[in-house]
Structure formats: structure tokens, C-alpha cells
Amino acid sequence: FQAFEQDVALYERLFAVRPGCLVHDLHPDYATTRYARDRAAREGIRLLAVQHHHAHVASCMAENGLDEPVIGVAFDGSGFGEDDAIWGGEFLVGDCRGVRRAAHLRYVRMAGGDRAVREPWRLALAQLRDAGVAIDAIKARRLQADVQVVSRMLERGINAPFTSSMGRLFDAVASLAGVRDVVSFEGQAAIELEALATAQPESGGYPVEFEPTGGGGGMNVPLVIDTRPLIRAVAADVAGRTPPRVVARRFHTTIVELVVGTCSRLRDETGIDAVVLSGGVFLNALLTREACARLGREGFRVHRHRVVPPNDGGLSLGQLAVAAAVLA
């Protein structure tokens, strides 16, 4: 953090600039958020908070020179949401000036919060319980005491925040398929799941539905994408000893179909045919390539990252693009 402060001061001296507005992530506990708030209060500078996934979408819009309403598909591991939940499987409609959350993955709990990121079996357990599926596969691989503790956390909601994260869904499926239960870096399970899927020919996908209570035409009520049928089908494949590479490929096909199906519903609702893909999950080459191809065949104008990173490495560009639009 000290190095960050020193570098900010260095660049201000090098370029002889002083900010007229400080832009930061919506998350209240980020060090950068605290820096922005403290400095704004100290120096009387304007402050602007930008929701994480809005910044992702704006980043892709800025890179592609877009200034029109879009359907933004923002898939990543985590980002602080406007309802204090952990977002990450988001469909946003709007532009750099503002967006509405039009659809998202069903909320599922993360037992242990950040610990669940390091131990995807916790995410798999949560998904199985949410889908009403027996947790025998997890019991067979983990200590019984650990499974009992995590199950109680999920039941009581203790240190188990809700998430709509696509990245965490990838982790959960990787664990269910037996790819990896514990990781040494974020995204490891998803990367290995992608590697398995890439070497496997397509063989259909799994079912995904929209929850009846999730809107579906109402401009103020987002669609909720029900992942429970997907989890039940994955669990059935695993129980039937379907090879992990086949499960991985079917899962990737499912996510592509989910993207196309949701964007099609939102196009019917809004008339918007421009789609931008952003967020760290779109570092997945298989997913990005097939989603772009399928969306293109369905008549969408598809925009993706080619120069700016789709993950948080491109986030600051999106924050600046939002600020430029809001302050114009």
C-alpha cells in the first residue's frame, strides 16, 4: 500500500496532474477505496464509486470504442454487489453512464467465505445441498468432521455469504467432477477444467432454467438463472462414472448455451443486439471462442477484449470510462 501511494504521487509529479475526481470500486474494504475516501475528504476532491461488474463492461466498451446501450456479460470470481452479496455471474444492460442488473446466476452460499475459494469442495457441497442432491461423493473424499462443520455453516448461514459467481460455479463443478478439491491459486480448478474440456469433442450440454420468480419481462426484476438442474445432471454423470473430461466439455457447452439463451431473452426485451464479454472467466479461451461464435450466428454484434485484460487488470480502464461518461 505504501508503494501504491508512492507510485500515485510519482505519476502525478511526472505528468504534472492533480485529479479532479477519484474513482474507486464499490467494495468498502478495499485498500484503494479507503485511499480514495481518505484523500477525497482531505483534499476536497470529488469521489465516484463504480460497481465492479459495471466497470468490467465499461472496460470492454472503452476498448472497442462503444457508446451505445449493450448487453454486458460479466463473469468473474467475485465483485461486491449493490445488495452486499458477492456477484460474478452477471448480465447487465446499459452503457458507461449506468446499467441495470438484468439477469444473474442463482445465489448459493460460500461456506467460509474466502476459504471456499481455496477449497472448491466447499462450493461443490453448497451446490449439491442447494440442488437437493446427496453429498455422498464429497463425503467419500473429505474428512467427515469437515463435511459436518461446513454443512452446519451452510444451514445456519454462518460465515457463508451468498454469491452469484460464475467463477465459483466453475470451481464447484471442477470439484464435483473430481478434478480438484483444493487449489493453491485462484482459478486453478477452472483452468484444469478448461484444459480437460479443450481436448474433448462436444457431446451436448446440461439443462439450465430460469427461476419462475426471477422476472422475465419486468424491467426492474432481474432474471434468475437456476443452476440446480445443471448441478443435478453433473452429479448424475459423476455417479454414473462419466469421465471428468466429458463432464468438463458438457459444462462448457452449457455455459455457452446459457450466455446465448439469456442474451436472446434480453434482446427480445430491450431490442439491444450489442453484447460485450468481460471478467476474468473470459480468460477461458474455449468459452470465449464458442460464445462469440454462437452469439454471432444468432445475429448479435459481439465485442470482447483483445488488448486490455478481461480480468481485474482491465478494471481501472472501465472505472475511468464510467467517470468520463458520468462527469461529461
Secondary structure, DSSP 8 states (H G I E B T S, - for coil): -HHHHHHHHHHHHHHT---SEEEEES-TT-HHHHHHHHHHHHHT-EEEEE-HHHHHHHHHHHHTT--S-EEEEEEEEEEE-TTSSEEEEEEEEEETTEEEEEEEE--EE-TTTHHHHH-HHHHHHHHHHHHT---HHHHHHS-HHHHHHHHHHHHHTTT--EE--HHHHHHHHHHHTTS-SS-SSTTHHHHHHHHHHHTS--------EE-TTS-SS-TTS-EEEE-HHHHHHHHHHHHTT--HHHHHHHHHHHHHHHHHHHHHHHHHHH---EEEEESGGGG-HHHHHHHHHHHHHTT-EEE--SSS-SSGGGHHHHHHHHHHHHH-
